[in-house]
Structures are given as C-alpha cells and as structure tokens.
Amino acid sequence: MSVHNRLEPASPWVEVVATTEDWDLAAPHLLKTMLGQLVVIRAFEEYVLELAGAGLIHGPAHSSIGQEAGAVGSVLTLTSRDAVNGSHRGHHQFLAKAISHVAPKGLDPDEELPDDIRELLLRSLAEICGLSRGFSHGRGGSMHLQWKEAGAMGTNAIVGGGVPQAAGFAWANRQAGTDAVSVTYFGDGAVNIGSTLETFNLASAWRLPVCFFIENNQYAVSTNITEATGEARLSARGLGFNIPSWKVDGMDPLAVYLATQEAVDHMRAGKGPTMIEADVYRYFHQNGPFPGSAFGYRTKEEETAWRQRDPIKQLSGHLVRRGITTQKAITAATARAKRVMAELGDVLLEPLPGGKPGQRRIKPDEWPDPAFRDVGVRGDLSEFADAPLADRDTYTGQVAQQKFIDAVAGVMARRMATDDSIVVMGEDIHRLNGGTNGATRGLKETYPDRILGTPISENAFAGLGGGIAIDGRYRPVVEFMYADFMWVAADQLFNQIGKARHMFGGDGAVPLVLRSKVAMGTGYGSQHSMDPAGVMATAPGWRIVAPSTPFDYVGLMNSALRCNDPVVVLEHVDLYTSTGEGPVDDLDYCLPVGKAAIRRSGSDLTIISYLAMVNYVLEAVESLGTVDAEVIDLRWLDRASVDWDTIGESIKRTNRVLIAEQGAVGTSYGGWLADEIQRRYFDWLDAPIQRVTGAEASPSISKVLERAAIAQTDEVIAKLIEMAGP
C-alpha cells in the first residue's frame, strides 16, 4: 500500500481577528485618525454618487462605499515613501494614501478640514468629473487616479493590470537601498488573472517587498466568488507561491491595521512579499448609485447583514465605549464632511441656465481645453537638448567593419558602465554567454544586480519594468526573445506602459526600452516570426526604432535609452551575423530622433523600407540595374518620428513610391504609411503607391512555405519589373 506523507506549506497562513483587548490597547490618536479618514472618504463617495445620479459624471463612478476600512486600515501603516496602486474601484485607496501624505500626523475628525485636505478632495473630485484641475487634468477620471508625490502611483481600469507595476515599484525601492514597500490593491476578480498570478511568482522568486492586498468584496460585477473559483478563501493563493498570507475582516479597520502592520514589518525586514485578503462588501452595484439587489444578483437581506457591520459604525462604537469621543461629536464630524463636499461641489458647479430649480452643470471654465487632447501622448524630447548627436556623415570617431550583434552587446555594456540606472531583464539573458543571441554577453558577471533573468512570464516582467519606469529612478530594458511574445503581454505594453504618460496627464516620463527580435526566415514558424511594426505603430505612446546597420544600432539604442518615452527597439535575426561599419571606441553618440537615412540616391523611384528589408531592396536595385531608385531607411517608425522631410523631398523628385517590408500583409506597416503618403503628397505622385509585403499567412516551419510567405530580394525585383511595365 502506498504511503501518504502530509505536506505543509512553506509559508504561514493566518487569520487576524481584532479582540476587545486590541481595541482597548489601540492608541486613541490612531482610532480618531481612522474615523477622520473613514468619514471623509464616505462623504466624498456619497457626493460622487450624487453627482453621478444627476448626470454630472461622464463615464463610470465605481463607489467604494462599504470597503473603506480595507484602504484606511492598511494605509495607516505606511509612509509617503511607500508606494500603492489600485483597482478601478480605487477612490478610497487613492484618498487614504493621499490624505495620509498631506496629514502624516493624522486627521482629527473633531476639527475643520485643513485647506490642503480640501484642495486634495477638490482635485480628486475634479478628476472624477473629467475636469482640468484634476490630478490628471481630467484624462484619468474615476478609474485612473495618480499622485506620485504622495506615493499613489495610479489606479487601474484593467482587472489585475496594475499588479505587475507594483512589483516594479517594490524592486526600485529595494534597489535604491530603502526599506520602502509597495502595496497593490485588487479585487476578487483579479485573483484569477494571469498577470496577477505571474506577479505572485516573480515577486516571490525575487523576494520583492510588495503586499498583494485582495479586497474580496464577494462579487466580480454580478458573479459571486464561489462561482468563479474552487477556493473562495483567496489568500490561499499565497501558499502556492511561498508568500506569507493573512486573512482579515475588512469591515474591521483595526483588524486590517494589525494584519497589515505584521505584513509591512515582514517586508521591511527584507523577507519578501506578503498577501492580505480583506473580506469587504460594496454596498452598491458595480457602477452607480443603486444596490446590487436592484439588479437581482444579491438579496436585500444579504446587503442589510453586511451594512450592520459597517466599518464606521464598528469604529464609532469602540470610540464611544472607551470615552474617546461621543456620538454627538461623530455625528458632527459626519455632517462637517458632507458640508465640505457640498462646498467643493459649488466650486465646480453652477445652476443650469434655463433649467429647473436645483439643476446644475459643470462650470464651462472647469473643462479642459479640447486642444489638450493629444498633448503628452509622448514627451517633448527636451531630454535630448544636450545629447551628443551624430549621424554617419557627421561622426568623427573611428569606424571599422564589425558584426551587428557585437554592436548590440557593445553599446549595452557601454551604457551600463556609464549609467547606474539601467537595468536589463528578460528570459535567459543571464545565461548562455549573453542570452540566446549574445546581446548581454559578459554583463551578468559585471553587473549581477542589474541583469535580471526572469521566469517565462512576459506579463509580469514587462509590467514590472513598466512600474520601474513609472517610479522614475531606474531605466528598465526589457527583452522579449521574439516579437510574437508582445501579444502575450499586450495589456502591459498597450494598455499600461504605452498609455501611462497621456492617461495620467501627460507629464510623467515612462523611460522603458523594449528589445525584441524579428525572426522570419529562421524556421521558427508562425508564433516566433512576426514583424510587429505595423501593429505597434497603431499604439499611442510608443516610439519605434528599427536599426539596419551596426552604426545605426549604437546610435539608436543610445537615443532609446535617453528618451523619456517607452521605445521599442526591433532587431532582425538576419542582421545579427551581418557585418557593416560600426564605431570602434566612441559608443556615446545618439542618432537624431526622427531622422531617416538615404541608403542610395536616385531619381526614378523612391523606395521606403526598414530593418533587414533595406539590404534586400539595395540588392534588388543593384542586381536589376535598370531603375535609378532612391532607397530610404526609415530607422524611426512611430507616427511622431517618421522623417517626412526626407520622404517628401524624395517623392517630389521621383514622383513614384514603393514601400517594401518583409512582414505579413495583414499586419503591415506599409499600409498606414501608404495612406499617409497619398494624403500628404498626392499632387506629386504620378502613379499609385506600390507595396512589397509578405503573404497573408504567417511564416510556416517548412523552409519552402516560409520562403513563400516572406518578402526578400526576389519579390522586390518582381515588383520593380512590374512597375517598369512592358
């Protein structure tokens, strides 16, 4: 008969319950501060619902009424140096952290709210209403609240989307030599999201000081937690990742405080991540001022039972019992907070002209200027004011023939030697003598704490890199082994990193570099071969560089690492073993942002290309010998950085255009480029814009079928012959 040995988890899992003795021992100042925050946050949320009911909030208003104790109890264990981020239902998380920053000595509920607290509430309310004086100038609204100065790093509309970023904040805190920690708030729905689970694993493996704070409000919209998972005690997730975990009644602010205090002590001692599950309850529906019972998925009896354990009611009972305050004073504090919110509303609102009595509207001068629409999608490139700019024709250093991959490794080594803020992360980059292609050769030995080999979890480490970039103290370089893996981490790349600057007001830098390779032609098949340029160019926020020579790679990587926007650096496997001119000793120059290169001058035809396809185009033109083509290597591919001056001057001379790329026609970069060219230069075109692309299908494993699916020299020659006519 088999033997069954009972296994025990490596980390503890406990429930923390605040006893009457705990309440009696709690400092009066702590309890009054809890009450002060809870009353203010509750009044704020009730006023938000009032505005939503009056149609004065455009978009959702995800109320946290009923859940406030989880945020208040946990934040009061933190300092302004600690970072928090949160969920789409994050007003209470944001306000608790911001209030604690503005009033670090506490918030007395018996006193009038100070001016700086009133200003905080006004700016928060304005942001939720989408107004210019909001923290993000109205762009964030209810679901995207950020005030980095207070350590409130941003709430998030994507379920689980902010969790990897919190690991990035934690990494930056530890790397900077501080004991500051990170807390990420998310709900029961996010517990089952891949990015969340990936981050549990990464944080545990790297022993990061991040607390995963689960606000288990029992429902993901209308789906009860028991329907969504086989283990409804969500803090059990921590055990599988060796993360110490606490479960607590989230309606009890003192119990939350005690549990979080233990977790924070654990993290500040350098022992790694923690997890807290707080059982809370949202009194209203997912969005708006109606209870869940109005939609049929909860009963009124259930809602009443939870309301009877209201956190303000529980805290008030202990304050009165201990003689710290009176019910009359608590009632006055509640009325005072409501009055303040009404006064702040009067700052933003005015009577509706011609409306019924009591009808109001947003004051017209509170709205953002429509001209602000696109400001801050990317930065203004002021970081290049003192950059050592050079191109091949102005470079004064020595050049020599070198392998492309040596330029990749060489410039990264140079930048890490001169800039302690650069950190590189990716799969296998710390092994194999520089990763799978040698791009980080020798760097792990020289910079062991800045070359980070990651688990296979692109969502987690891309998001972690995004968090590091948003934190601002370090410059992450994230390597994806193949460009196809971008779609594994699509939320982090497109919804998070790419949108962060603009979404939070346009002022915050996001200095992240994403390196990835295009591998078509190598036999790696459909899921390891794509050219992502066409899709990436549709995503706001990203800059895209595509180097085709060793010299360009050095200059473009230097520019990418100086840039305060996220930059994708595309590398083609065809080029790694190629040779070309590259710098011998001066590896510090930057290629100018938005400057293309003319690889061949000509007068008959303008051919526009990028990456390895540039060489195929040059080979085709030279071998055919009958077309005097001008060949432009774009180098910068994002919409903001395309060199229209060089393109336009060429078109005005040749009057014909061919766009050549290797990738599949469905994800083509040339599609949008052709559209833009015909609208900008229609009067100079003597013929329709022509294109060379790969086929519709992704490249296959078969050598024959793969070659048939991609464009190279032969396809360019065929198109040139076709364009020449009979």
C-alpha positions, 0 to 999 in steps of 0.5 A: 500500500502506498504511503501518504506523507502530509505536506505543509506549506512553506509559508504561514497562513493566518487569520487576524481577528481584532479582540476587545483587548486590541481595541482597548490597547489601540492608541486613541490618536490612531482610532480618531485618525481612522474615523477622520479618514473613514468619514471623509472618504464616505462623504466624498463617495456619497457626493460622487454618487450624487453627482453621478445620479444627476448626470454630472459624471461622464463615464463610470463612478465605481463607489467604494462605499462599504470597503473603506476600512480595507484602504484606511486600515492598511494605509495607516501603516505606511509612509509617503515613501511607500508606494500603492496602486489600485483597482478601478474601484480605487477612490478610497485607496487613492484618498487614504494614501493621499490624505495620509501624505498631506496629514502624516500626523493624522486627521482629527475628525473633531476639527475643520478640514485643513485647506490642503485636505480640501484642495486634495478632495477638490482635485480628486473630485475634479478628476472624477468629473473629467475636469482640468484641475484634476490630478490628471487634468481630467484624462484619468477620471474615476478609474485612473487616479495618480499622485506620485508625490504622495506615493499613489502611483495610479489606479487601474481600469484593467482587472489585475493590470496594475499588479505587475507595476507594483512589483516594479515599484517594490524592486526600485525601492529595494534597489535604491537601498530603502526599506520602502514597500509597495502595496497593490490593491485588487479585487476578487476578480483579479485573483484569477488573472494571469498577470496577477498570478505571474506577479505572485511568482516573480515577486516571490522568486525575487523576494520583492517587498510588495503586499498583494492586498485582495479586497474580496468584496464577494462579487466580480460585477454580478458573479459571486466568488464561489462561482468563479473559483474552487477556493473562495478563501483567496489568500490561499493563493499565497501558499502556492507561491511561498508568500506569507498570507493573512486573512482579515475582516475588512469591515474591521479597520483595526483588524486590517491595521494589525494584519497589515502592520505584521505584513509591512514589518515582514517586508521591511525586514527584507523577507519578501512579499506578503498577501492580505485578503480583506473580506469587504462588501460594496454596498452598491452595484458595480457602477452607480448609485443603486444596490446590487439587489436592484439588479437581482444578483444579491438579496436585500437581506444579504446587503442589510447583514453586511451594512450592520457591520459597517466599518464606521459604525464598528469604529464609532462604537469602540470610540464611544465605549472607551470615552474617546469621543461621543456620538454627538461629536461623530455625528458632527464630524459626519455632517462637517464632511458632507458640508465640505463636499457640498462646498467643493461641489459649488466650486465646480458647479453652477445652476443650469441656465434655463433649467429647473430649480436645483439643476446644475452643470459643470462650470464651462471654465472647469473643462479642459481645453479640447486642444489638450487632447493629444498633448503628452501622448509622448514627451517633448524630447527636451531630454535630448537638448544636450545629447551628443548627436551624430549621424554617419556623415557627421561622426568623427570617431573611428569606424571599422567593419564589425558584426551587428550583434557585437554592436548590440552587446557593445553599446549595452555594456557601454551604457551600463558602465556609464549609467547606474540606472539601467537595468536589463531583464528578460528570459535567459539573458543571464545565461548562455554567454549573453542570452540566446543571441549574445546581446548581454554577453559578459554583463551578468558577471559585471553587473549581477544586480542589474541583469535580471533573468526572469521566469517565462512570464512576459506579463509580469516582467514587462509590467514590472519594468513598466512600474520601474519606469513609472517610479522614475529612478531606474531605466528598465530594458526589457527583452522579449526573445521574439516579437510574437511574445508582445501579444502575450503581454499586450495589456502591459505594453498597450494598455499600461506602459504605452498609455501611462504618460497621456492617461495620467496627464501627460507629464510623467516620463515612462523611460522603458526600452523594449528589445525584441527580435524579428525572426522570419526566415529562421524556421521558427514558424508562425508564433516566433516570426512576426514583424510587429511594426505595423501593429505597434505603430497603431499604439499611442505612446510608443516610439519605434526604432528599427536599426539596419546597420551596426552604426545605426544600432549604437546610435539608436539604442543610445537615443532609446535609452535617453528618451523619456518615452517607452521605445521599442527597439526591433532587431532582425535575426538576419542582421545579427551575423551581418557585418557593416561599419560600426564605431570602434571606441566612441559608443556615446553618440545618439542618432537624431530622433526622427531622422531617416537615412538615404541608403542610395540616391536616385531619381526614378523611384523612391523606395521606403523600407526598414530593418533587414528589408533595406539590404534586400531592396539595395540588392534588388536595385543593384542586381536589376540595374535598370531603375535609378531608385532612391532607397530610404531607411526609415530607422524611426517608425512611430507616427511622431518620428517618421522623417517626412522631410526626407520622404517628401523631398524624395517623392517630389523628385521621383514622383513614384513610391514603393514601400517594401517590408518583409512582414505579413500583409495583414499586419503591415506597416506599409499600409498606414504609411501608404495612406499617409503618403497619398494624403500628404503628397498626392499632387506629386505622385504620378502613379499609385503607391506600390507595396512589397509585403509578405503573404497573408499567412504567417511564416510556416516551419517548412523552409519552402512555405516560409520562403513563400510567405516572406518578402526578400530580394526576389519579390522586390525585383518582381515588383520593380519589373512590374512597375517598369511595365512592358 
